[in-house]
Amino acid sequence: MSVELSLRERKKAATRAALGRAAMLLAVERGPDGVTVEAIADAAGVSPRTFHNYFPGKEEAIVACLTDGAESLIDELRARPADEPIWESLRLVVRGLLQPERHEETAALLRLVRDNPALFAQHLSGLGEMERRISEVIAARTGTDPDRDLYPHLLAGSMGNAIRTATDLWVCGGGAASLADLVDEAFARLRAGLPGP
């Protein structure tokens, strides 16, 4: 029974990923206003009704490639050794999620999100939820209380800002710098207490 449920969950995740990828590629190609739910569903090989089982609207689907990584990040963070310094765990988990083979389309999507208020708002909402959930994992790892202690929230927020800042610089620089190196530098500077240049 659990194997069957696991298979169903994997199929659901694959359908969501296919819809998100189709939405992202169509938005990059046509612009967000040129994308419809019907076009996304058709590109993913499902019905518009199936689309709505996964996303309330096209904006959520377009940014899903950016926000759905939170699930993997959380799972990977939980799997890191308990005695590993939390900053190092966070850095390694973020680095592990970078997909160099998709950097070009990720950069195109990030530019699109930056220039579109509805997509930007949806992206920020997804990142905020990711930070909240990561703060719970950090709290469990550090023995703090996510309902009372600042530490897990500050650390999760710092991590989110490090990722956003590194990717913003990377996108603005046209991908000239290494995204992985920018992420490493952002984490190193935060861990060191943000010393001046």
C-alpha positions as CSV (number, residue, x, y, z in Angstrom):
1,M,0.0,0.0,0.0
2,S,2.8,2.5,0.9
3,V,4.6,1.7,-2.4
4,E,1.4,2.4,-4.3
5,L,1.0,5.7,-2.4
6,S,4.6,6.6,-3.1
7,L,4.1,5.9,-6.8
8,R,1.0,8.1,-6.8
9,E,2.9,10.9,-5.1
10,R,5.8,10.6,-7.6
11,K,3.3,10.8,-10.5
12,K,1.7,13.9,-8.9
13,A,5.1,15.5,-8.4
14,A,6.1,14.7,-12.1
15,T,2.8,16.3,-13.3
16,R,3.4,19.4,-11.3
17,A,7.0,19.7,-12.5
18,A,5.9,19.2,-16.1
19,L,3.2,22.0,-15.7
20,G,5.7,24.3,-14.1
21,R,8.3,23.7,-16.8
22,A,5.8,24.2,-19.6
23,A,4.6,27.4,-18.0
24,M,8.1,28.7,-17.5
25,L,9.2,27.9,-21.1
26,L,6.0,29.5,-22.6
27,A,6.4,32.6,-20.4
28,V,10.0,33.1,-21.4
29,E,9.1,32.6,-25.1
30,R,5.8,34.6,-25.2
31,G,5.9,36.8,-22.1
32,P,3.5,36.2,-19.2
33,D,0.6,38.0,-20.9
34,G,0.9,35.6,-23.9
35,V,0.5,32.5,-21.8
36,T,-2.9,30.9,-21.0
37,V,-3.8,28.0,-18.7
38,E,-4.9,26.1,-21.8
39,A,-1.6,26.5,-23.5
40,I,0.3,25.4,-20.4
41,A,-1.9,22.4,-20.0
42,D,-1.6,21.5,-23.6
43,A,2.2,21.8,-23.6
44,A,2.3,19.5,-20.5
45,G,-0.1,17.0,-22.1
46,V,-2.9,17.4,-19.5
47,S,-6.3,19.0,-19.4
48,P,-7.0,22.6,-18.1
49,R,-8.9,20.9,-15.3
50,T,-5.8,18.9,-14.3
51,F,-3.8,22.2,-14.3
52,H,-6.2,23.6,-11.7
53,N,-5.6,20.6,-9.5
54,Y,-2.0,21.8,-9.2
55,F,-2.1,25.6,-9.5
56,P,-4.7,28.2,-8.9
57,G,-3.4,30.4,-11.8
58,K,-0.7,30.7,-14.4
59,E,1.5,33.0,-12.2
60,E,2.0,30.3,-9.6
61,A,2.8,27.8,-12.4
62,I,5.3,30.1,-14.1
63,V,7.3,30.6,-10.9
64,A,7.0,27.0,-9.7
65,C,10.4,26.1,-11.1
66,L,11.8,28.7,-8.7
67,T,9.7,28.0,-5.6
68,D,9.2,24.2,-5.8
69,G,12.9,23.7,-5.1
70,A,12.1,24.5,-1.5
71,E,10.8,21.0,-1.0
72,S,14.1,19.5,-2.2
73,L,16.0,22.0,-0.1
74,I,14.1,21.1,3.0
75,D,14.5,17.4,2.4
76,E,18.2,17.8,1.8
77,L,18.7,19.9,4.8
78,R,17.0,17.3,7.0
79,A,19.3,14.7,5.6
80,R,22.5,16.6,6.4
81,P,24.6,15.3,9.4
82,A,23.3,16.6,12.7
83,D,26.8,17.6,13.9
84,E,27.6,19.6,10.7
85,P,27.6,23.4,11.3
86,I,24.2,24.7,10.2
87,W,25.7,27.4,7.9
88,E,27.7,24.7,6.1
89,S,24.6,22.5,5.8
90,L,22.7,25.4,4.3
91,R,25.4,26.4,1.8
92,L,25.9,22.8,0.7
93,V,22.2,22.2,0.2
94,V,21.8,25.4,-1.8
95,R,24.9,24.6,-4.0
96,G,23.5,21.1,-4.6
97,L,20.3,22.4,-6.0
98,L,22.0,24.6,-8.6
99,Q,21.5,23.1,-12.0
100,P,24.2,24.4,-14.4
101,E,22.4,22.8,-17.4
102,R,19.4,25.1,-16.7
103,H,21.2,28.3,-15.9
104,E,20.2,30.0,-19.1
105,E,16.5,29.4,-18.8
106,T,16.6,30.2,-15.0
107,A,18.2,33.5,-15.8
108,A,15.6,34.3,-18.4
109,L,12.8,33.4,-15.9
110,L,14.4,35.5,-13.2
111,R,14.5,38.5,-15.5
112,L,10.9,37.9,-16.4
113,V,9.9,37.7,-12.8
114,R,11.9,40.9,-11.9
115,D,10.0,42.8,-14.6
116,N,6.5,41.5,-13.9
117,P,4.8,42.7,-10.7
118,A,2.4,39.7,-10.5
119,L,5.2,37.2,-11.0
120,F,7.4,39.0,-8.6
121,A,4.7,39.0,-5.9
122,Q,4.1,35.3,-6.4
123,H,7.9,34.5,-6.3
124,L,8.3,36.5,-3.0
125,S,5.3,34.7,-1.5
126,G,6.9,31.3,-2.4
127,L,10.2,32.4,-1.0
128,G,8.6,33.6,2.2
129,E,6.9,30.2,2.7
130,M,10.2,28.5,2.0
131,E,12.0,30.5,4.6
132,R,9.3,29.8,7.2
133,R,9.6,26.1,6.6
134,I,13.4,26.2,6.6
135,S,13.3,28.0,10.0
136,E,11.4,25.0,11.4
137,V,14.1,22.7,10.2
138,I,16.8,25.0,11.6
139,A,15.0,25.2,14.9
140,A,14.9,21.4,15.2
141,R,18.6,21.2,14.3
142,T,19.6,23.9,16.8
143,G,17.3,23.1,19.7
144,T,15.5,26.5,19.4
145,D,11.8,27.2,19.4
146,P,10.4,28.5,16.0
147,D,7.5,30.1,17.8
148,R,9.6,32.1,20.3
149,D,13.2,32.3,19.1
150,L,14.6,34.7,16.6
151,Y,17.6,32.6,15.6
152,P,16.0,30.1,13.2
153,H,14.0,32.9,11.5
154,L,17.0,35.2,11.1
155,L,19.1,32.4,9.8
156,A,16.5,31.3,7.3
157,G,15.9,34.9,6.2
158,S,19.6,35.4,5.8
159,M,19.9,32.3,3.7
160,G,17.0,33.5,1.5
161,N,18.6,36.9,1.1
162,A,22.0,35.3,0.2
163,I,20.3,33.3,-2.5
164,R,18.3,36.3,-3.8
165,T,21.3,38.6,-3.8
166,A,23.6,36.1,-5.5
167,T,21.1,35.3,-8.2
168,D,20.3,39.0,-8.8
169,L,24.0,39.8,-9.3
170,W,24.4,36.8,-11.5
171,V,21.4,37.7,-13.7
172,C,22.4,41.4,-13.8
173,G,25.9,40.4,-14.8
174,G,24.6,38.3,-17.7
175,G,25.8,35.1,-16.1
176,A,29.5,36.1,-16.4
177,A,30.3,35.2,-12.9
178,S,29.8,31.6,-11.5
179,L,26.4,31.4,-9.7
180,A,27.9,28.7,-7.4
181,D,30.8,31.0,-6.5
182,L,28.5,33.9,-5.8
183,V,26.4,31.7,-3.5
184,D,29.6,30.6,-1.7
185,E,30.8,34.1,-1.3
186,A,27.4,35.3,0.0
187,F,27.3,32.6,2.6
188,A,30.9,33.2,3.6
189,R,30.3,36.9,4.1
190,L,27.1,36.3,6.2
191,R,28.8,33.6,8.3
192,A,31.7,36.1,9.0
193,G,29.3,38.7,10.2
194,L,29.3,40.9,7.0
195,P,32.7,42.4,7.4
196,G,33.3,45.6,5.4
197,P,35.1,45.4,2.0
